[in-house]
Amino acid sequence: MKKIILILAIVGYAMYGHASASSKTSIIKLDSAGVSRKLNDLNSKLADLKNQLTGYQNQLPVDSAKYQDLLSKSLDEQKKSKDYAKDAVGGDVSDAKKAAKQAKKAADATDDANDAKKKI
């Protein structure tokens, strides 16, 4: 009788262990499917980010050239404004108006250059 109980206990334990192992296998399969989906999502996001980076890298030289051009124009306008301001100091009202107008142009050109710099 003791042998039968011992054999039943061993068989029961073996069946329990087998059931436990098969449930772990199904859990692993579910986890690997979820991981595969996540991996595919992350790979697609990575591809999108790489495409965006390539676009920005291609646009950078264009924006940089625009910035250099606007900066040059801004410096020219500031120089003209300085010259008009010098003339306005010893001149009449019309010289002062011209200097104010040129100062506004210089400020606008400088604002344009600053906006271009922010885009870079």
C-alpha distance (Angstrom), angle and dihedral (degrees) to the residues before:
residue distance angle dihedral
M1 . . .
K2 3.76 . .
K3 3.80 89.7 .
I4 3.81 91.7 53.6
I5 3.79 92.4 50.0
L6 3.79 90.4 47.4
I7 3.81 91.7 49.1
L8 3.84 91.3 47.6
A9 3.79 90.1 49.6
I10 3.83 91.5 50.7
V11 3.81 92.5 46.5
G12 3.81 91.3 46.7
Y13 3.78 91.8 49.1
A14 3.82 91.3 48.1
M15 3.83 91.2 51.0
Y16 3.80 90.8 47.9
G17 3.81 90.8 50.2
H18 3.80 91.9 48.7
A19 3.83 91.8 50.2
S20 3.78 90.2 48.6
A21 3.81 92.0 51.2
S22 3.81 93.4 49.2
S23 3.81 92.3 50.9
K24 3.80 89.6 51.6
T25 3.80 89.5 52.4
S26 3.81 91.8 53.8
I27 3.79 90.8 48.3
I28 3.80 90.0 51.7
K29 3.81 90.7 50.0
L30 3.82 90.5 51.2
D31 3.79 91.1 48.0
S32 3.80 93.4 48.9
A33 3.81 91.0 50.5
G34 3.81 90.0 52.0
V35 3.77 91.3 46.4
S36 3.80 90.7 50.4
R37 3.80 91.1 52.0
K38 3.80 91.2 48.4
L39 3.78 90.7 47.8
N40 3.81 91.8 51.6
D41 3.81 90.7 48.9
L42 3.78 92.1 49.6
N43 3.81 91.9 46.8
S44 3.80 91.1 52.8
K45 3.81 91.0 48.5
L46 3.80 89.5 49.1
A47 3.80 90.8 51.5
D48 3.81 90.2 50.5
L49 3.80 91.6 49.9
K50 3.80 91.0 48.6
N51 3.81 89.6 52.3
Q52 3.81 90.7 50.4
L53 3.80 90.9 48.3
T54 3.78 91.0 51.4
G55 3.79 90.2 50.7
Y56 3.80 92.1 50.5
Q57 3.79 91.7 46.9
N58 3.80 90.3 52.0
Q59 3.80 92.2 47.5
L60 3.82 95.0 48.5
P61 3.83 97.5 78.0
V62 3.82 90.3 48.7
D63 3.80 92.7 50.1
S64 3.79 91.5 43.9
A65 3.81 91.8 53.5
K66 3.81 90.4 49.2
Y67 3.80 89.9 50.2
Q68 3.81 92.4 50.5
D69 3.81 90.6 49.7
L70 3.80 93.2 48.5
L71 3.81 91.5 45.6
S72 3.79 90.5 53.0
K73 3.81 91.0 49.7
S74 3.78 90.3 47.7
L75 3.79 92.4 53.0
D76 3.82 90.8 48.2
E77 3.82 91.3 50.7
Q78 3.80 91.1 48.2
K79 3.80 90.7 51.5
K80 3.81 90.8 50.1
S81 3.79 89.9 47.7
K82 3.78 90.5 52.1
D83 3.82 91.0 50.9
Y84 3.82 92.1 48.9
A85 3.79 90.2 48.3
K86 3.80 90.5 53.6
D87 3.81 90.0 51.3
A88 3.81 91.4 47.6
V89 3.81 93.1 56.2
G90 3.80 93.8 68.3
G91 3.80 97.0 23.1
D92 3.77 138.3 79.8
V93 3.80 134.1 -90.6
S94 3.81 95.0 -77.8
D95 3.82 89.7 56.9
A96 3.79 89.8 52.0
K97 3.82 90.7 50.4
K98 3.80 90.6 50.1
A99 3.81 90.0 49.3
A100 3.81 91.7 50.2
K101 3.80 91.0 48.7
Q102 3.81 91.2 49.2
A103 3.82 90.9 47.4
K104 3.81 89.2 54.8
K105 3.82 90.6 50.5
A106 3.80 90.0 49.7
A107 3.81 91.4 49.6
D108 3.81 91.0 49.8
A109 3.81 91.5 49.2
T110 3.80 90.3 49.1
D111 3.81 91.1 49.9
D112 3.81 89.9 51.3
A113 3.80 90.6 51.2
N114 3.82 91.1 48.7
D115 3.82 90.8 50.3
A116 3.80 90.3 51.1
K117 3.79 89.9 49.4
K118 3.81 90.8 53.8
K119 3.82 90.4 53.8
I120 3.78 89.9 57.6
